[in-house]
Amino acid sequence: MGIEVVVEGLTKSFGSQTVWQDVTLTLPPGEVSVMLGPSGTGKTVFLKSVIGLLKPERGRVMVNGVDMVNSPERDVYEARKLFGLMFQDGALFGSMSLFDNIAFPLREHTKKKESEIRRVVMERMDMVGLLGAEGKLPGEISGGMRKRAGLARALVLDPQIILCDEPDSGLDPVRTAYISQLLIDLNAQLDATMLIVTHNIDIASTVPDNMGMLFRRRLVAFGPREVLLTSQEPVVAQFLGGHRAGPIGMSEEKDEATMALEERHGVTGSSSVPRTIEPQLEPTPGLPVRQAVLRRRERVLGLLDTLPPAARHAIESSFDRTGHVVAGQAAPAGRAGGGPS
Ligand SMILES: Nc1ncnc2c1ncn2[C@@H]1O[C@H](COP(=O)(O)OP(=O)(O)OP(=O)(O)O)[C@@H](O)[C@H]1O
């Protein structure tokens, strides 16, 4: 099962520019979480801080007992081996075949024999639908294939935490739908903790168990997907609805005067009609059941009383709909937090 990631009071600046401050959240083990936010709000900086590639000035990121911010570099280096990182552009070596690109971490970080490396690489290429493309160079394949190759490379060291930076960037809506399904399928197969950074609303509404959003140098919210999907917080409603009206402007944020002017001119966006929540994607038939869904059900039931009414209602009806849990009925005490046997 994936590992929990606990982020506490994290603050990151570059010179006098604060990217975000006091970010606190927990990525539950084995669950899929998405971090949303308009361009430039620091999503990539957050991902790099979680894996210890950037050092926030304050706060900590606890992974398996190691603080990725403040522990000695050798401990951070070791803990980083628990992660798989899929970069936005795939970050493949242009002169190496896909096979060699994907084999690279195994050759660098393990003493595995070539026959074993071949087995692992082929297995991961199969998982991301790239079998047959082993000999291709990155320049000879589509952007979507490069992303999948980057994902396969992130998987070869059997990560327990997978970080994906904008897996949809540059992809058409159909390829984005495929990558969404792939992320859910990988979660079903690996049961790894996943954090996906994106501003794609389709991914946000169908893939994650949990969602968060960065805006105006702070974490607006983080919690079960239903909390953001039912939120009436202007910035969340504007972002998920994809409107112009609201606090998000062309260059990140609008001032009060601009918002008042828009209102006078009838630029509307947020509506009081509740958004319909799309069902979360299920793994492709034939793949294992996502263990995270079973664990999450118990975790979220324990949180219900602390959630806003709209989120609570959405969670209860989703549990009803799938027939997994009758609303309001607590899960058997012995299994709480421990996951299925
Ligand atoms: N190494 C760096 N040095 C200085 N500033 C940086 C550095 N990396 C990022 N920034 C700044 O931090 C801010 C957040 O950048 P980041 O790339 O994390 O945003 P983002 O939310 O991922 O944006 P996008 O959705 O457009 O990819 C930006 O203002 C960026 O210029």
Ligand as a Chemical Component Dictionary entry (heavy atoms), coordinates in Angstrom:
data_LIG
# 
_chem_comp.id                   LIG 
_chem_comp.type                 NON-POLYMER 
_chem_comp.pdbx_formal_charge   0 
_chem_comp.three_letter_code    LIG 
# 
loop_
_chem_comp_atom.comp_id 
_chem_comp_atom.atom_id 
_chem_comp_atom.alt_atom_id 
_chem_comp_atom.type_symbol 
_chem_comp_atom.charge 
_chem_comp_atom.model_Cartn_x 
_chem_comp_atom.model_Cartn_y 
_chem_comp_atom.model_Cartn_z 
_chem_comp_atom.pdbx_ordinal 
LIG N1  N1  N 0 13.262 28.147 -9.556  1  
LIG C1  C1  C 0 12.478 29.232 -9.476  2  
LIG N2  N2  N 0 13.011 30.445 -9.207  3  
LIG C2  C2  C 0 12.229 31.550 -9.089  4  
LIG N3  N3  N 0 10.895 31.537 -9.243  5  
LIG C3  C3  C 0 10.313 30.361 -9.522  6  
LIG C4  C4  C 0 11.067 29.137 -9.656  7  
LIG N4  N4  N 0 10.207 28.120 -9.918  8  
LIG C5  C5  C 0 8.977  28.679 -9.957  9  
LIG N5  N5  N 0 9.029  30.002 -9.719  10 
LIG C6  C6  C 0 7.874  30.917 -9.644  11 
LIG O1  O1  O 0 6.918  30.382 -8.749  12 
LIG C7  C7  C 0 5.605  30.647 -9.201  13 
LIG C8  C8  C 0 4.806  29.352 -9.271  14 
LIG O2  O2  O 0 5.292  28.569 -10.360 15 
LIG P1  P1  P 0 4.722  27.122 -10.696 16 
LIG O3  O3  O 0 5.445  26.642 -11.910 17 
LIG O4  O4  O 0 4.787  26.255 -9.500  18 
LIG O5  O5  O 0 3.194  27.444 -11.029 19 
LIG P2  P2  P 0 2.079  26.429 -11.541 20 
LIG O6  O6  O 0 0.890  26.636 -10.665 21 
LIG O7  O7  O 0 2.625  25.042 -11.635 22 
LIG O8  O8  O 0 1.797  27.037 -12.988 23 
LIG P3  P3  P 0 1.341  26.306 -14.372 24 
LIG O9  O9  O 0 -0.037 25.789 -14.150 25 
LIG O10 O10 O 0 1.360  27.451 -15.351 26 
LIG O11 O11 O 0 2.361  25.243 -14.669 27 
LIG C9  C9  C 0 5.742  31.358 -10.538 28 
LIG O12 O12 O 0 5.612  32.737 -10.301 29 
LIG C10 C10 C 0 7.139  31.014 -10.979 30 
LIG O13 O13 O 0 7.676  32.031 -11.770 31 
# 
loop_
_chem_comp_bond.comp_id 
_chem_comp_bond.atom_id_1 
_chem_comp_bond.atom_id_2 
_chem_comp_bond.value_order 
_chem_comp_bond.pdbx_ordinal 
LIG N1  C1  SING 1  
LIG C1  N2  SING 2  
LIG C1  C4  DOUB 3  
LIG N2  C2  DOUB 4  
LIG C2  N3  SING 5  
LIG N3  C3  DOUB 6  
LIG C3  C4  SING 7  
LIG C3  N5  SING 8  
LIG C4  N4  SING 9  
LIG N4  C5  DOUB 10 
LIG C5  N5  SING 11 
LIG N5  C6  SING 12 
LIG C6  O1  SING 13 
LIG C6  C10 SING 14 
LIG O1  C7  SING 15 
LIG C7  C8  SING 16 
LIG C7  C9  SING 17 
LIG C8  O2  SING 18 
LIG O2  P1  SING 19 
LIG P1  O3  DOUB 20 
LIG P1  O4  SING 21 
LIG P1  O5  SING 22 
LIG O5  P2  SING 23 
LIG P2  O6  DOUB 24 
LIG P2  O7  SING 25 
LIG P2  O8  SING 26 
LIG O8  P3  SING 27 
LIG P3  O9  DOUB 28 
LIG P3  O10 SING 29 
LIG P3  O11 SING 30 
LIG C9  O12 SING 31 
LIG C9  C10 SING 32 
LIG C10 O13 SING 33 
# 
